[in-house]
Amino acid sequence: MTYGMWLSVGGLQVNEYRQSLAANNMANVETAGFKRDLAVIHERRPESVADGSQNPYSSAMLDSMGGGVWVKPTFTSMAQGDLEETGRSLDAALFGEGFFKVTDGTDTQYTRDGRFARNSEGELVLTAGEGRYKVLDSNNQPIVLGPGRIGAISISSNGTIYDGKEPLAQLGITGLDDSSALTKTGNSVYVNSGGAKEVTANPQVREGYIERSTVNPITALTDMIEVTRAYELNARMITLQDETLGQAISRVGRVG
């Protein structure tokens, strides 16, 4: 009976984790370049089965029930998001695999958010993060547009930035051989925490567009309702098992 309680406690922890992911997805329905996170759940085997030892305290009946569920590392879907036209010459969206390269002054980071702006020094920065992230060129150097008129700036389909007909810089765009190595740091920016290698990527750059979040609000709401119900069911199971255990102890005491 207490074994069943432990299984339900594991269910509570898993669904609390799922709920936090669902809530974060919902909060970023309108965040440009945001990629939906998915919870990956796996069956947890009983210890006597998992370690392969001949545990004298194992039970064939309990072992056949399994060890409940647990979570694996969060999976971020890098599916292409819909493109939304903004008409701003400094907005750019990637259609196809790849990332814009940016930096906060420490290391190279990656994003699909192409909402760019020019700061007071004439540097191209992300509007997200209050201009903290500078946009890098193909040589991993911050792009400086200079004091020219913003209306004269345009971005070609291969990422070349022009002032009128004069090329100013080439947007730093790259792919990664293992996107699962990326870790979110906020503002739709990723850091390469898993040692992934940069590879050639040739997505089409769409000037005057941004890539929308891949979170579907209806699906996100449905996920939240499902997770809430699963959490409540596990909590109810713990209560029922606790009540049953209490009654069993009480009756045994009276028989004695």
Stockholm file with secondary structure:
# STOCKHOLM 1.0

chainA/1-256         MTYGMWLSVGGLQVNEYRQSLAANNMANVETAGFKRDLAVIHERRPESVADGSQNPYSSAMLDSMGGGVWVKPTFTSMAQGDLEETGRSLDAALFGEGFFKVTDGTDTQYTRDGRFARNSEGELVLTAGEGRYKVLDSNNQPIVLGPGRIGAISISSNGTIYDGKEPLAQLGITGLDDSSALTKTGNSVYVNSGGAKEVTANPQVREGYIERSTVNPITALTDMIEVTRAYELNARMITLQDETLGQAISRVGRVG
#=GR chainA/1-256 SS CHHHHHHHHHHHHHHHHHHHHHHHHHHTTTCTTCCCEECCEEECCCHHHHSCCCCTTCCHHHHHHCCCEEECCCEECCCCCCEEECCCTTBEEEESSCEEEEESSSSEEEESCCBEEECTTSBEEETTTTTTSEEBBTTSCBCBCCSSCGGGEEECTTSEEEETTEEEEEBCEEEESCGGGEEEEETTEEEECSCCCEECCCCEEEETEEECCSCCHHHHHHHHHHHHHHHHHHHHHHHHHHHHHHHHHHHHHHHC
#=GC SS_cons         CHHHHHHHHHHHHHHHHHHHHHHHHHHTTTCTTCCCEECCEEECCCHHHHSCCCCTTCCHHHHHHCCCEEECCCEECCCCCCEEECCCTTBEEEESSCEEEEESSSSEEEESCCBEEECTTSBEEETTTTTTSEEBBTTSCBCBCCSSCGGGEEECTTSEEEETTEEEEEBCEEEESCGGGEEEEETTEEEECSCCCEECCCCEEEETEEECCSCCHHHHHHHHHHHHHHHHHHHHHHHHHHHHHHHHHHHHHHHC
//
